[in-house]
Amino acid sequence: MVNKTEVITTLKNVMFPGLNKSLADLDLVKNLEIIDDKKIKITFKTLALDYQSNEDIKAHTILYLKDKLNLDDVEVNFVKMTPQEHNEFMKKLTPEEEKKISASMIPKFGKQQLKNIIVVTSGKGGVGKSFVSSILASYLRRSGMSVGILDADITGSSIAKFFGLRERPIVIADKIIPVQSKNGIKIISMNLLLPEETNPVLWRGPLINKILQEFYERVDWGPLDILVLDLPPGTSDTHLTIYQSYPVDGIIFVSTPQDLAAMIVEKGINMAKIMNVPIFGLVENMSHLVCPYCNKEIELYGPPQGAKVAELYNLNFLGKIPLDPKISTFTDEGRIEDYSNDIIKEISDKVKEKLKL
């Protein structure tokens, strides 16, 4: 009859996926039960119950133990490591192996009932990224699409303000129900969860990434044609998480005419290219001011840069949005859905073409 020592010794030949160490070397056996001379039950400690290598570990364990120990049945189960077990596991790894483990722990989220997911972002703050997210969603909704907005700028959320929303989301059967705008856009934003909208969110990266996962997976988005993710400025940990974990169909970059803004947006474009995430194109916001008396275009921030940047990186230039004092009025009053602009309609039509809607 097989004994526990034989099983552990045999597991020295079953390697942990991606590492040069065995399951036995890493002390991953949590429990081992000998049922009879032909059947055993083994429970492994794992980094997470949905850890992507669990199935490989299970398959190789069953095949190898059956073959080497002449068993008929090997039952394999997993239990998540305790914090202490996790620390002991990590101590057994080299720095290079730690990097491999960290990379393999990145979750991959499914599409759920979301047909398309687009990201609106910019390397620089203050370029009107949230305005573009809001007005684009509004025009897509007007054209008959079912639309949602996930405000991924956790520490600087503003989307709720654009739509004049203050009510808190409710939870039904462990699912968060997003708040809807007057035209039916489903919205989730950190500001809707704060006691006061001016309260700061003093969180570090891991906690922000966790709430982003909650916003995506626990929110009952239902079937949507388009979910718009409004990202914070920069090329931060949030961007890395979104690009690696979320099934993004395309990115829209927002810039303004200044050389500085264009240069910083280029950092974001380079990041997206490195991450192999499709880029739908670039929008230049506050491109010019149209004189109300003579209709002349006044370039307050200098010559437009958007088309030049788009050409440099072989991107679609989606359009240039003029600086319009009405925008401040509509956003301050929470009436962004009432704002109209032919140029923005053209931009939304181009996005629909990219999504084949």
BELHU-V112522 format. One record per helix or strand of 2 or more residues. SS is the DSSP state (alpha for helix, beta for strand). FROM is the first residue (numbers start at 1). TO is the last residue. Records with the same first field share a line. If there is no record, write none. Layout:
SS->FROM-TO ; FROM-TO
//
This chain:
alpha->4-13 ; 54-69 ; 83-91 ; 95-104 ; 129-142 ; 154-156 ; 159-162 ; 190-192 ; 205-218 ; 237-245 ; 259-274 ; 306-312 ; 325-332 ; 336-338 ; 342-355
beta->29-36 ; 39-46 ; 73-80 ; 117-121 ; 147-151 ; 170-172 ; 175-177 ; 179-180 ; 186-188 ; 226-230 ; 250-255 ; 279-284 ; 289-290 ; 297-298 ; 317-320
//
